[in-house]
Amino acid sequence: MQAWWNQSWLTIQREFSDLNNAEDVTIVVVRLLVATVLGGLLGYERESVGASAGLRTHMLVSVGSALFVLIPLQGGMKIEDLSRVLQGVTAGIGFLGAGAILKQKESNDIKGLTTAASVWMTAAIGVAAGMGLEATAILSALFGLVILSILRTPAKKAGEYGKADRDTER
């Protein structure tokens, strides 16, 4: 019976051996933390204007995207082989973003495009963080914040969203 317990314990140790040392742990923590914070910044901005995809959605999209590239890299996948993973992330996020877009009865009245675009950008920022390109992720998030907050139309800057012009009204 003791041999069985020893074998089980060794198996459990092998199952959790993907983070072998402090360097591996630090890399994963930093990349996921950067993805979380940056996704949260964009999500907070969207939530503050009443968008359907807010803080938690953007954080989850960013961390999930980071994981989708971090895990294959940890597993030894070559960087040039990540293109298939990136195609899958991009397609998946496209479906998520499509759920935020609604075409209203009027022909030119489409709601949620900005929210869908911010989810898409958040995924790209998460991918950058997951690949270890934290500076690129941070710079991209700053660009996104400028676009979402500073370049908002004057009526929307003043918080004068009406039911007709809120981009997430369902």
Order of alpha helices (4+ residues) and beta strands (2+ residues): alpha-alpha-alpha-alpha-beta-beta-alpha-alpha-alpha
